[in-house]
């Protein structure tokens, strides 16, 4: 009877988390620059909130995830709770990472007005698993960011790992040493946190881990990052599922010279122009642009960043969307200065079209390509053409602003059909057919206001 009850309990537990039988998202064997998720080749794109969905108890993540699902997005980036911000951080109004302290869902229990780093709060794991499960039910992958660099003393002052805030007396150090191997007792608690999170979430397929947000600031050590990555691997050794690990490498661009063998995804912030993809082609791994911002509140700069990055061969684009706030979890909050980025329904519609358009290609077989160039005319901002191609079969190209432009199509001999669309709204801008026999074809583009996308396919 006891065995039967145990079996029933196990079945019910699996039913609560329907992805428990599935293999977690992984890099695709045929093209490791992309992913395999639930049996399909996948790239990840989203326009998500400022990472506080789990740690901010006031944030109702149901409507937020509904909006992502409605747009067809398949990613959310979320901080695990070992870091939080204060009101006014980075001039972000209604910052989801800055809940009132009585609404902060810490991973650690509180005792005598302080945190106990040896005692986890069950309510935290209930909320964490509920969030991942709700994302799972909507086909959304969670990038769970375990730690974050401490940008200022005000953020260290409220952090549970600060000795002044915990009953354990650990973390009596400068904030620049928190994410290093210099303090064994603090490291012990950090690794225990990683171990518990990894074990609690092992059954989910819609999940990967990022070690630390922006570790290239304020003293986050490479050997500490490697230790956290190895802790994830160690925790999963005896568990059914193995999850991907991401590392945040740099703002803008950098070449990864000595990759951690435990890392499968290499993330960059503000990666525009997307030269970082070609710089790290030797990795043959997914390259992500998983934070945008600091370029104003308008839509154009973030839409063009997305198109360029994915057409350059990137496989993760995560726009930071400040229209998701407490009380506006559907993404309806107005985004205005001094907010350091953009967001809103119009931009999400544009990014949703990008995802739909690119998914019409057999992108798993495509690589960055330079066979489409500008033959005449100059774009307003001197942008080049970004192209993904399976030579002789399919081409996806993108160009920003300009007039009187002709493209040189240096393609293999054959007959091709093409179509042009406006990335702002998906409106067709022309289509046609051409044949190449020995010489490149010159394609005259209609004048376009901001940007234009071109699809070419070998004619049947």
Secondary structure, 3 states (H helix, E strand, C coil): CHHHHHHHHHHHHHHHCCCCCCCCCEECCCCCCCEEECCEEECEEEEECCCCCCCECCCCHHHHHHHHHHHCCCEEEEECCCCCCCCCHHHCCCCCCCCCHHHECCCEEEECCEEEEEEECHHHHHHHHHHHHHHHHCCCEEEEEEEECCCCHHHHHCCCCCHHHECCCCCCCCHHHCCCCCCHHHHHHHHHHHHHHHHHCCCCCCEEEEEEECCCCCCCCHHHHHHHHHHHHHHHCCCCCCCCEEEEEEECCCCCCCCCCCCCEEEEECCCCCHHHHHCHHHCCEEEECCCCCCCCCCHHHHHHHHHHHHCCCCEEEEEECCCECCECCCCCCCCCCCCCECCHHHHHHHHHHHHHHHCCCHHHCEEECCEEEEECCCCCCCCCEEEEECCCEEEEEEEEECCCEEEECCCCEEEEEEEECCCCCCEEEEEEEEECCCCEEEECCCEEEEEEEEEEECC
